[in-house]
Amino acid sequence: MSTRLNHRSLLVLSLIATATAPVLAQEALPAPDMQTVVVTGTYAKNRRSADSESPIDVIGAKELQASGSTELASVLARVLPSMNFPRPSGADASDAVRPAQLRGLAPDQVLVLVNGKRRHSSAVINVNGTAGRGSAPVDLNAIPLSAIDHIEVLRDGASAQYGSDAIAGVVNIILKKGPKGGDVEIGYGEYDAGDGKQVTLKASGGFALGDKGWLRLAAEAADRDPTNRAGADTRDRDEPLYGQVTQRYGDSKTQPRNVLFNAQYQVGENTDLYAFGQYGTRDTESAATWRTALVTTGQPPRKEQRTPLFPNGFLPLQNSTSTDASLVVGLRGDYAGWRWDASVDHGRNRFELDIDNTVNQSLSANSPTHFHLGTLTNTQSVANFDLAREIPVAVFSGPLTVATGLEVRHEAYEIGAGDEASYAGSGAQGFAGFRPVNAGKNSRSNQSAYVNLEAQVTPKLSGALATRYEHYTDFGSTTSAKASARYAFNDRVSLRGTASSGFRAPSLAQQFYTITTTNFSVIGNQNVAVETGTFAVGSAAARALGAAPLKAEKARNYSIGLQLAPTRNFTTSVDVYRIFVDDRIALSANMTLPQTLRNVLAAQGVTVSAGRYFTNAIDTKTTGVDIVSTYRIDLAGRDRLDFTAAYNRNKTQVENVAANPALLSAYNVQLIDRQTVLRNTVGSPKDKLSLGADYTASRWNAHVQATNYGRFTVPQNNPANDQTYGRQWVLDVSGSVKLAQNWRVTAGVDNITDSYPDRTTSTANLNVNGIYPYSIWSPAGFNGRHYYARLNYSW
């Protein structure tokens, strides 16, 4: 389907946006909320979202609670048409730490902040065939909803302001603050199919620390049962469980537990001490691929029992524990007209992986059925010092805001080996453990400095300039810059635009992740198990396959936006953008190796049939448009009716594919194959439309949201095996009633029409004779109708 954005299509989309009306608020809810003061993308005081030179979405606590989901990434994907959050299944660690995309770019091309401070990334890197393959982003679902006051999403490049990763945009999570108020909530949910039961407990509250400070605490716990939409296994009539559902295909079983605090205390006349931190764990049980009871061996072929330990076959279950710990401590105040902020920030994610209900085939009947596979740890430590002040400039209508600062960051990535039985011989089926040769710890540091200037140049024109210099100990230095402006023709019409350069440093996980696993690849239209080595870029094995050191991704962002506010209660914005990203890092194809290259690796002690590593693969161009329209009707008795229409459309094109290493070309092996390229360009929906309405009365409210997910394609190396999935509508409804002064009941149905995506049509697209009926790339998942209810007590 063509996604060309010409003048006519932009005009049509603009008319649609202005003729229709409001879902949950992209770019701030109706007019009164356009006065919301934002802190993301600006260092000026009292900057309103409506006055920003870049598009900023403000998502309040009400919007975060408007669906049955208790996961932050899922909630954001419902609220923001530019965000994509599929639900992988059968993708190893990606089932436990699922990536989200903004504007169709990679998940790790979005910077995540908490209270304006950089959040640490997950230790998990997505190496299987999912959206975001090759990325190691922040785990948004590790942050509890109960602690969040609101979220500001900057839909623009911001590397010149914040540093690495801010190519697609910035998600700034603002925590609840102050000593007053709190709530306790219990929630329950279940899918129409009778599975996926969820019980959630949340609590948050504030406390005064004398008359000079406050402390807020938040806690959240949930038990979520798995879902299963797998089809019956009809591949082999000789199987003991022929015709039964043997696979588990859907959401994993998860048990998150989180506590978080946010505090501030005045320690001087103009100085405050502040701190916030989190400790959380999430236990996840996800299913690998079903292992049949019988295997075919020998010549002539004959069927034999796979293992006497599981005579009927077995389903390996990957059990992981993801532990996040973070702490930020700082001082801020005013001195001689300067606002200053000094802080230290430490964050760590530790991902421990076990596997149960499986065997190591090499150990025969002596195999254990439980294995410790290893541990991944990602650590980040940051020190910041920031200064800002307003300086009167006679020729400007307002003061010039000057901001500058320094940052020092240290990162470390560590792989811990599993137990010997997990990797010996053929390794544990479902996921072979990390070997001692894979284990190790690597680190780097970087230093940066920035300058940011903002001013109201004339009563109608505002502008900003920013530049940032960074030096990394592993790949060198880079400089980013940004210019932005906004011109208000009058109170009803304004024009804004930005131009910037940016970058994303290759993560330590992308440079040093290494493991040997069994992957499934389509070979001759069959889903075949292949022993595959994922090699660190600098390893001897990767160099033997033509690897080169990773470079930073370089980006150029351009956007122009039109803002319309014909009345106090009606707003529309149209923002068109183009993002160039050069040297995009991707995980290479699963290269099936000829015998000569296998022998080269075997001489190093590496025995695999396929290999892969990270590489600067492609240059891309992403062109898109965001349209948001909000409308409020004030009714009698202070009731109101809010509407929102929000639309995103984007198209990513490949500008260049890196040359194939000569060493691989000599053996007719492709480092970057067709599937690797197209996953970056057609794997996410081309567009997404959200339409919604909220009725708010003094004691009750009701919410309706309809979302249309656009077409997407799951590519294969053989174009004849590509499958394009059609549009899907999802309708959500909810309502709440205030029972007394402090009690509120909420109930709702997500996907009330029980909509499912198109079915996967062929074995070449890994439907495995109907066992996997839906694509893990589906942006709306494939769980069907979901019911939920919550009881809340607040004070």
C-alpha positions in Angstrom: 0.0 0.0 0.0 1.4 3.4 -1.0 2.2 5.7 1.9 3.2 8.8 -0.2 2.4 12.0 1.7 1.5 14.5 -0.9 -0.2 17.9 -0.4 -3.7 16.5 -1.2 -3.4 13.7 1.4 -2.2 16.1 4.1 -5.1 18.4 3.3 -7.6 15.5 3.5 -6.1 14.4 6.8 -6.3 17.9 8.2 -10.0 18.2 7.3 -10.7 14.8 8.9 -8.9 15.9 12.1 -10.8 19.2 12.3 -14.2 17.7 11.4 -13.9 14.8 13.9 -13.4 14.9 17.5 -11.3 13.6 20.5 -9.3 9.7 22.4 -7.3 10.3 25.1 -5.0 13.3 24.4 -2.1 13.5 22.2 -0.8 17.0 22.6 -2.9 17.9 25.6 -6.6 17.7 26.2 -9.0 20.4 25.3 -8.3 24.1 25.7 -8.0 24.4 29.5 -5.3 21.8 29.5 -3.4 23.5 26.8 -2.2 25.8 29.6 -0.3 22.8 31.1 3.2 23.8 32.0 5.8 21.4 30.6 9.4 20.7 31.5 10.4 18.4 28.6 12.3 20.0 25.7 12.7 23.3 27.4 14.7 25.0 30.2 12.5 28.0 30.4 10.2 28.6 33.4 6.4 28.3 32.9 6.5 27.1 29.3 3.0 25.9 28.3 2.6 22.9 26.0 0.7 25.0 23.5 3.6 27.4 23.2 6.3 24.7 22.6 8.2 24.8 19.3 8.1 21.0 19.3 5.0 18.8 19.6 4.6 17.6 23.2 1.9 15.2 24.4 0.7 15.6 28.0 -0.9 12.4 29.4 -2.5 12.7 32.8 -3.2 10.1 35.4 -6.9 9.9 34.2 -5.7 8.9 30.7 -3.3 6.3 32.2 -6.2 4.6 34.0 -8.6 4.7 31.1 -8.1 1.1 30.0 -7.9 -2.3 31.6 -4.1 -2.6 31.0 -1.8 -2.3 34.0 1.4 -2.1 31.8 2.8 1.4 31.0 3.9 0.6 27.4 0.5 -0.9 26.6 -1.3 2.2 28.0 0.9 4.6 26.0 0.3 2.6 22.8 -3.4 3.1 23.3 -3.1 6.8 24.0 -0.4 7.7 21.4 -1.1 6.9 17.7 2.6 7.3 17.0 3.5 4.5 19.5 3.5 0.8 18.6 3.6 -2.0 21.2 3.2 -5.6 19.8 3.0 -8.5 22.2 5.6 -11.1 21.2 5.2 -14.8 22.1 7.7 -17.6 21.7 10.5 -15.1 21.4 12.6 -16.0 24.4 13.5 -13.0 26.6 11.5 -10.6 24.4 8.3 -12.3 25.9 9.4 -10.9 29.3 10.7 -7.5 28.2 8.7 -6.3 25.3 9.8 -3.3 23.2 7.8 -0.3 22.1 8.4 1.9 19.1 7.8 5.6 18.4 7.2 6.9 14.9 8.1 3.5 13.4 11.7 3.8 14.5 13.7 1.4 16.7 12.7 1.0 20.4 16.1 2.1 21.6 15.9 5.3 19.5 13.6 6.7 22.2 15.0 8.3 25.3 13.2 7.6 28.6 13.5 10.0 31.5 12.0 9.9 35.0 11.6 13.3 36.6 13.9 14.5 33.8 16.7 12.1 34.7 17.9 9.4 32.3 16.4 5.9 33.0 18.7 2.9 32.7 18.1 0.4 29.8 17.1 -3.2 30.1 19.8 -5.9 30.1 17.7 -7.8 27.5 18.5 -7.4 23.9 15.9 -8.5 21.3 17.5 -11.0 19.1 14.6 -13.0 17.7 12.1 -12.2 14.9 10.1 -9.5 16.7 9.5 -5.8 16.2 12.6 -4.0 17.4 14.9 -6.9 16.6 18.4 -6.0 17.6 17.4 -3.3 20.1 18.0 -3.0 23.9 15.6 -0.3 25.1 14.3 0.8 28.4 11.7 -1.5 30.0 8.7 0.9 30.3 6.6 -1.8 32.0 9.0 -1.8 35.0 7.7 1.6 36.1 4.5 1.3 38.2 1.4 3.3 37.1 0.5 4.1 40.7 3.6 6.4 41.0 3.0 8.5 37.9 1.4 11.9 38.0 1.7 12.5 34.3 3.9 11.8 31.2 5.3 14.3 28.7 6.1 12.8 25.3 8.3 15.0 23.1 7.7 13.9 19.5 10.9 15.3 18.1 14.7 14.7 17.9 16.4 16.0 21.1 19.9 14.7 21.2 21.2 18.3 21.4 19.3 18.7 24.6 19.5 15.2 26.2 22.2 13.2 24.4 22.2 9.7 22.9 19.0 7.8 22.0 16.6 10.9 21.6 16.1 10.4 17.8 12.4 9.5 17.6 11.6 11.5 20.8 11.6 11.6 24.6 9.3 10.1 27.1 9.5 12.0 30.4 7.7 10.3 33.3 6.8 12.8 36.0 6.2 11.2 39.4 3.5 12.2 41.9 4.8 14.7 44.5 3.7 16.6 47.6 2.5 15.4 51.1 -1.2 15.4 50.4 -3.5 12.8 49.0 -3.3 9.1 48.3 -5.3 6.1 47.2 -5.6 2.3 47.4 -6.9 0.2 44.6 -7.7 -3.4 43.8 -8.4 -4.5 40.2 -9.5 -7.7 38.5 -9.5 -8.6 34.8 -10.1 -11.6 32.5 -10.3 -12.4 28.8 -13.4 -13.6 27.1 -11.7 -16.9 26.4 -11.5 -17.5 30.1 -7.8 -17.1 30.6 -5.4 -14.2 31.4 -6.9 -13.6 34.8 -5.3 -10.5 36.4 -5.4 -9.3 40.0 -3.7 -6.0 40.7 -3.1 -4.1 44.0 -1.9 -0.5 44.0 -1.3 2.0 46.7 0.2 5.5 46.9 0.3 8.3 49.5 2.1 11.3 50.7 3.5 12.3 54.0 4.9 15.6 55.4 8.4 15.8 56.6 7.9 18.5 59.2 7.1 21.8 57.5 10.1 21.7 55.1 9.6 18.6 53.0 7.5 15.6 51.9 7.8 12.0 51.0 5.6 10.0 48.6 5.5 6.2 48.5 3.9 4.0 45.9 3.6 0.2 45.7 2.1 -2.1 43.1 1.8 -5.8 42.8 0.0 -8.0 40.2 -0.6 -11.6 39.3 -1.3 -12.1 35.6 -2.1 -15.6 34.2 -1.0 -16.5 30.7 -3.2 -16.4 27.7 -3.2 -19.1 24.9 -4.4 -18.8 21.4 -2.5 -21.7 19.9 -4.1 -24.1 17.6 -4.3 -27.9 17.8 -1.2 -29.9 16.8 -2.1 -32.1 13.8 1.3 -32.6 12.3 1.9 -36.2 13.1 -0.8 -38.8 13.8 1.7 -41.0 15.6 2.1 -38.4 18.3 0.6 -39.3 21.7 -1.1 -35.9 21.9 -2.1 -35.7 18.3 -5.0 -33.3 17.8 -4.6 -31.5 21.1 -3.3 -28.0 21.9 0.3 -28.6 23.0 1.7 -25.1 22.5 1.2 -22.0 24.6 0.9 -18.9 22.4 -0.1 -15.6 23.9 0.8 -13.4 26.9 3.2 -14.8 29.4 2.5 -15.4 33.1 3.9 -12.5 35.0 4.1 -11.4 38.6 5.5 -7.8 39.0 6.2 -6.3 42.4 7.3 -2.6 42.7 7.9 0.0 45.3 8.9 3.6 44.6 9.5 6.7 46.6 9.8 10.4 45.7 10.9 13.0 48.3 12.0 16.6 48.8 13.4 18.5 51.8 14.4 22.1 52.2 18.0 22.3 53.5 18.6 26.0 53.0 16.9 29.2 52.2 17.1 28.6 48.5 18.2 24.9 48.4 16.2 21.7 48.3 17.5 18.1 48.7 15.5 15.7 46.5 15.6 12.0 45.9 13.6 9.3 44.2 14.1 5.6 43.6 12.6 2.3 42.8 13.0 -1.4 43.5 11.0 -3.8 41.5 11.0 -7.4 40.3 9.0 -9.2 37.7 8.8 -13.0 37.4 7.8 -14.2 34.0 7.0 -17.6 32.7 7.0 -17.9 28.9 6.7 -20.9 26.7 9.3 -22.0 24.1 8.4 -24.3 21.2 6.7 -27.6 21.9 9.0 -30.6 21.6 7.3 -33.6 20.0 7.5 -37.0 21.6 8.9 -38.5 18.4 11.9 -37.6 16.3 12.8 -39.0 12.9 16.3 -40.3 12.5 18.5 -42.6 10.4 18.3 -44.1 6.9 15.8 -45.3 6.1 14.0 -42.8 8.3 12.4 -44.1 11.5 10.7 -42.6 14.4 12.2 -42.8 17.9 11.3 -41.4 21.3 12.9 -38.1 21.9 13.5 -38.7 25.6 12.1 -41.1 28.2 11.8 -38.2 30.7 8.8 -36.9 28.7 7.2 -39.7 26.7 4.3 -37.5 25.5 6.5 -34.6 24.5 7.2 -31.4 26.5 6.8 -27.7 26.5 10.0 -25.9 27.8 9.1 -23.0 30.1 11.4 -20.1 30.4 11.3 -18.6 33.9 13.0 -15.2 34.3 13.3 -12.6 37.0 13.9 -9.1 35.9 15.1 -6.9 38.8 15.2 -3.1 38.5 16.9 -0.8 41.1 17.4 2.9 40.7 18.2 5.8 42.9 18.6 9.5 42.1 19.8 12.0 44.8 20.3 15.7 44.1 20.4 19.3 45.3 18.8 22.2 43.5 18.3 25.8 44.2 18.9 29.5 43.2 22.1 31.5 43.5 22.8 34.9 42.1 19.9 34.6 39.6 20.9 31.1 38.4 18.8 28.0 38.9 21.1 25.1 39.5 20.7 21.3 39.9 23.4 18.8 40.8 22.5 15.1 40.9 23.8 11.6 40.8 21.8 8.8 39.3 22.4 5.0 39.5 20.2 2.4 37.8 20.6 -1.3 37.2 18.6 -4.1 35.5 19.5 -7.7 36.3 17.8 -10.4 34.2 18.1 -14.0 35.5 16.9 -16.7 33.2 16.1 -20.4 34.0 14.3 -23.0 32.0 12.1 -25.8 33.3 10.2 -28.8 31.9 12.9 -29.6 29.3 16.0 -31.7 28.7 19.5 -31.6 27.4 19.3 -34.2 24.7 23.0 -34.9 25.0 22.6 -36.1 28.5 19.9 -38.6 27.6 18.0 -40.1 30.5 20.4 -38.5 33.0 19.4 -34.9 32.0 18.0 -32.6 34.6 14.7 -30.9 33.8 15.6 -27.6 35.4 18.5 -25.5 34.2 19.9 -22.1 35.2 20.7 -20.4 31.8 22.6 -17.4 33.0 22.3 -13.7 34.0 22.4 -10.4 32.1 23.1 -7.2 34.0 23.1 -3.6 32.7 24.3 -0.8 35.0 24.3 3.0 34.5 25.7 5.7 36.7 25.2 9.4 35.9 26.4 12.7 37.4 24.8 15.9 36.2 25.2 19.6 36.9 22.8 22.0 35.2 22.5 25.8 35.3 19.8 28.1 33.9 18.7 31.7 34.2 16.7 34.4 32.4 18.7 37.3 31.1 16.8 40.5 29.9 17.6 41.4 26.3 16.4 44.8 25.2 15.5 43.8 21.7 13.5 40.7 22.7 9.9 40.7 24.0 10.9 38.4 26.8 14.1 37.3 28.6 16.7 35.0 27.0 16.8 31.7 28.9 20.4 30.5 29.0 21.0 26.9 30.1 24.2 24.9 30.2 25.4 21.8 31.9 27.8 18.9 32.2 27.2 15.2 32.4 29.4 12.2 33.2 28.0 8.7 32.6 29.4 5.2 33.2 27.8 2.1 31.8 28.6 -1.6 32.3 27.2 -4.7 30.7 27.8 -8.2 32.1 26.9 -11.7 31.0 27.0 -14.5 33.7 27.2 -18.1 32.6 24.6 -20.7 33.2 25.1 -24.1 34.9 27.2 -26.6 32.9 24.2 -28.9 32.0 22.5 -25.9 30.4 25.1 -25.6 27.6 26.9 -28.9 27.5 26.6 -30.8 24.2 23.4 -29.7 22.5 22.3 -27.6 25.5 19.0 -27.3 27.1 16.2 -27.5 24.6 14.2 -24.3 24.3 17.2 -22.1 25.2 20.8 -23.3 25.6 22.6 -21.5 28.5 25.3 -18.9 28.3 28.7 -20.6 28.3 31.8 -19.5 30.3 33.3 -18.2 27.0 30.2 -15.9 26.6 30.6 -14.6 30.1 32.3 -11.3 30.9 31.9 -7.7 31.9 32.5 -4.7 29.7 32.1 -1.0 30.4 32.6 2.5 29.0 32.3 6.2 30.0 31.2 9.3 28.3 31.4 13.0 29.1 29.2 15.7 27.7 28.5 19.4 27.8 25.6 21.4 26.3 24.3 24.9 25.8 20.7 25.8 25.3 19.2 29.2 24.4 15.5 30.1 24.3 13.7 33.4 23.9 10.4 35.1 23.1 12.0 37.2 20.3 8.9 39.2 19.4 5.3 39.0 20.8 4.6 36.5 18.0 8.0 34.7 17.4 9.8 32.4 19.8 12.9 30.4 19.1 15.5 28.1 20.6 19.0 26.9 19.8 20.9 24.0 21.4 24.2 22.2 20.9 25.8 19.3 22.8 29.2 17.7 22.6 29.8 14.1 23.8 32.9 12.0 24.1 32.7 8.2 24.5 35.6 6.1 25.5 34.7 3.3 23.0 33.9 5.1 19.7 35.0 8.7 20.0 33.2 12.1 19.9 30.1 13.6 18.4 28.3 16.9 18.3 24.6 17.5 18.0 22.6 20.7 17.3 19.0 21.9 17.2 17.1 25.0 16.0 13.4 25.5 16.6 10.9 28.3 16.2 7.2 29.1 16.6 5.3 32.0 15.0 1.8 32.9 16.3 0.0 34.8 13.6 -2.7 35.4 16.2 -4.3 33.5 19.1 -5.9 31.0 16.8 -3.2 30.1 14.2 0.5 29.4 14.7 3.3 27.7 12.9 6.2 25.8 14.4 9.2 24.0 13.1 12.5 22.3 14.1 15.7 21.1 12.5 18.2 19.0 14.4 21.0 16.5 14.2 21.3 13.6 16.7 22.9 10.3 17.4 22.6 7.0 19.2 25.6 5.3 20.6 25.8 1.6 20.0 24.8 0.0 23.3 27.2 -2.2 25.2 24.7 -5.1 24.7 24.9 -4.6 20.9 28.7 -4.7 21.1 29.2 -7.6 23.5 26.1 -9.9 23.6 27.1 -13.4 22.7 25.4 -16.8 22.9 24.8 -20.0 21.0 21.1 -21.0 20.7 18.7 -23.0 18.7 16.7 -20.7 16.4 13.9 -21.6 14.0 14.3 -20.5 10.4 12.3 -21.0 7.2 14.4 -23.3 4.9 12.7 -24.7 1.9 9.3 -23.6 3.3 9.9 -25.7 6.4 10.4 -24.4 9.9 13.8 -25.9 10.8 15.8 -25.8 14.0 19.3 -24.3 13.4 22.2 -24.1 15.9 23.0 -20.3 15.7 25.9 -18.3 17.2 25.3 -14.7 18.1 28.8 -13.2 18.3 30.2 -10.1 19.9 31.3 -7.7 17.2 34.9 -7.7 18.3 35.2 -11.5 18.8 37.4 -13.7 16.6 34.3 -15.5 15.4 32.6 -12.3 14.2 35.8 -11.1 12.6 36.1 -14.4 10.8 32.7 -13.6 9.3 33.7 -10.0 8.2 32.6 -8.0 11.3 33.7 -4.4 11.7 33.5 -2.2 14.9 30.2 -0.5 15.4 29.8 3.2 14.7 27.2 5.6 16.3 23.9 6.0 14.4 23.6 9.6 13.1 20.2 11.3 12.6 18.8 14.4 11.1 15.3 15.5 12.1 13.1 18.1 10.3 9.5 19.0 11.2 7.0 21.7 10.6 3.6 22.0 12.3 0.4 24.0 12.1 -1.6 24.8 15.3 -5.2 25.9 15.1 -7.4 27.0 18.0 -10.5 28.5 16.4 -12.3 28.6 19.8 -11.3 28.2 23.4 -12.6 24.6 23.4 -11.3 23.4 20.0 -7.7 22.8 19.0 -6.0 21.0 16.1 -2.4 20.4 15.3 -0.8 19.0 12.2 3.0 18.1 12.4 4.8 16.7 9.4 8.3 15.3 10.0 11.2 13.6 8.2 13.9 11.7 10.0 17.1 10.5 8.3 19.1 7.9 10.2 22.4 6.8 8.8 24.4 3.7 9.9 21.4 2.1 11.7 22.5 -0.8 13.8 20.8 -4.1 13.1 21.3 -7.7 14.0 22.4 -9.4 10.8 20.6 -12.2 9.1 20.9 -15.7 10.5 23.6 -16.6 8.1 23.6 -20.3 7.1 27.3 -21.0 6.9 29.0 -23.1 4.2 31.2 -25.9 5.5 34.4 -23.9 5.0 33.3 -21.2 7.4 31.9 -23.7 9.8 35.4 -25.3 9.9 37.0 -21.9 10.6 34.7 -21.3 13.6 35.1 -24.9 14.7 38.9 -24.3 14.9 38.1 -21.6 17.5 35.9 -24.0 19.5 32.6 -22.6 18.1 30.4 -25.3 16.6 27.4 -23.8 14.8 25.5 -24.0 11.5 24.6 -20.4 11.4 26.0 -17.1 12.7 25.1 -13.5 13.2 26.4 -10.3 14.7 25.5 -6.6 15.0 26.4 -4.3 12.2 25.8 -0.7 10.9 23.5 -2.0 8.3 21.3 0.6 6.6 20.5 4.2 6.1 16.8 5.1 6.3 14.4 8.0 5.7 11.2 8.2 7.7 8.4 10.5 6.6 5.3 11.0 8.6 2.5 13.2 9.9 0.8 13.5 13.3 -2.6 15.1 13.5 -4.4 15.8 16.8 -7.8 17.4 17.3 -9.6 18.1 20.6 -13.0 19.5 21.3 -14.8 20.1 24.6 -18.5 20.8 25.1 -19.4 22.4 28.4 -22.8 21.1 29.6 -25.2 22.1 32.4 -24.2 21.4 35.9 -20.5 21.5 35.2 -20.7 18.3 33.1 -18.6 18.2 30.0 -18.1 16.1 26.9 -14.5 15.8 25.5 -13.7 14.5 22.1 -10.3 13.6 20.6 -9.2 12.5 17.1 -5.5 11.5 16.7 -3.8 10.1 13.7 -0.3 9.1 12.8 1.0 8.0 9.4 4.6 7.2 8.6 6.7 5.6 5.9 10.3 4.3 6.3 12.4 3.9 3.2 15.9 2.4 2.8 18.3 4.9 1.4 21.4 2.7 1.4 22.4 -0.9 2.5 25.9 -1.4 3.7 28.2 -3.3 1.3 28.4 -7.0 1.9 31.8 -8.1 3.4 33.9 -9.5 0.6 34.7 -12.6 2.7 31.0 -13.5 2.8 30.4 -12.6 -0.8 33.0 -15.2 -1.8 30.7 -17.8 -0.3 27.4 -16.2 -1.6 26.4 -15.4 2.0 24.4 -12.2 2.7 25.1 -10.3 5.9 22.0 -8.1 5.5 19.2 -10.0 3.8 15.9 -8.9 2.5 14.0 -9.8 5.6 16.4 -7.8 7.9 15.9 -4.7 5.7 12.2 -4.9 5.4 11.6 -5.6 9.1 12.8 -2.0 9.6 10.5 -0.5 6.9 7.2 -2.5 6.7 7.0 -4.4 10.1 5.0 -1.7 12.0 1.6 -0.3 11.0 1.7 2.4 8.3 -0.9 4.4 10.2 -3.0 4.4 13.3 -6.2 6.4 14.0 -7.8 6.9 17.4 -11.2 8.4 18.0 -12.7 8.8 21.5 -15.2 10.5 23.7 -15.3 11.2 27.5 -18.4 12.3 29.4 -17.6 13.7 32.8 -20.2 14.4 35.5 -19.8 15.2 39.1 -20.2 11.6 40.3 -19.6 9.5 37.2 -17.8 9.4 33.9 -17.8 7.3 30.7 -15.2 6.7 28.1 -15.3 5.3 24.6 -12.3 4.8 22.3 -12.1 3.3 18.9 -8.6 2.6 17.4 -7.9 1.6 13.8 -4.5 -0.1 13.3 -3.1 0.1 9.8 -1.7 -2.5 7.5 1.7 -4.1 8.2 3.8 -6.7 6.5 5.8 -9.6 7.9 8.5 -10.2 5.3 10.5 -13.2 4.3 13.6 -13.6 2.1 11.4 -15.1 -0.6 8.9 -12.3 -1.6 6.3 -14.9 -2.5 6.1 -15.7 1.2 5.5 -12.2 2.5 2.2 -11.7 4.2 0.5 -8.3 4.6 -2.1 -8.1 7.4 -5.1 -5.9 7.0 -6.6 -3.1 9.1 -8.1 -3.9 12.5 -10.6 -1.9 14.6 -10.5 -2.2 18.4 -13.3 -0.6 20.5 -12.8 0.0 24.2 -15.5 1.3 26.6 -15.3 2.1 30.4 -17.2 4.0 33.1 -16.7 4.9 36.7 -19.0 5.9 39.5 -18.2 7.7 42.7 -20.1 5.8 45.5 -19.2 8.1 48.4 -16.8 10.8 49.2 -13.8 8.5 48.9 -14.9 5.4 47.0 -15.0 4.9 43.2 -15.8 1.8 41.1 -14.6 1.5 37.5 -15.6 -1.2 35.0 -14.8 -1.6 31.4 -14.4 -3.8 28.4 -11.3 -3.5 26.1 -11.9 -4.8 22.6 -15.6 -5.1 23.2 -16.3 -6.5 19.7 -13.7 -9.3 20.3 -11.7 -8.3 17.3 -8.7 -10.4 16.1 -6.0 -9.7 13.5 -5.8 -11.5 10.3 -4.6 -15.1 10.6 -1.2 -16.2 9.5 -1.7 -18.1 6.3 1.3 -20.3 5.7 4.1 -22.4 7.1 6.5 -20.1 5.5 5.2 -17.4 7.8 5.7 -19.7 10.8 2.0 -20.6 11.4 3.3 -24.2 11.9 0.2 -26.0 10.5 -2.1 -23.6 12.4 -0.4 -23.9 15.8 0.6 -20.3 15.6 -2.6 -18.7 14.2 -1.6 -15.0 14.6 1.4 -12.9 14.0 3.5 -11.7 16.9 3.9 -8.4 15.0 0.2 -7.6 15.4 0.1 -4.1 17.0 -3.1 -4.9 18.9 -2.1 -8.3 20.1 -4.3 -11.3 19.7 -6.0 -12.0 23.0 -9.6 -10.8 22.2 -12.1 -9.2 24.4 -11.0 -8.2 28.0 -13.2 -7.4 31.0 -12.0 -5.5 34.0 -13.2 -3.8 37.2 -11.4 -1.7 39.8 -12.4 -0.5 43.3 -10.5 2.6 44.5 -10.4 4.4 47.9 -8.8 7.8 47.8 -8.1 10.6 50.3 
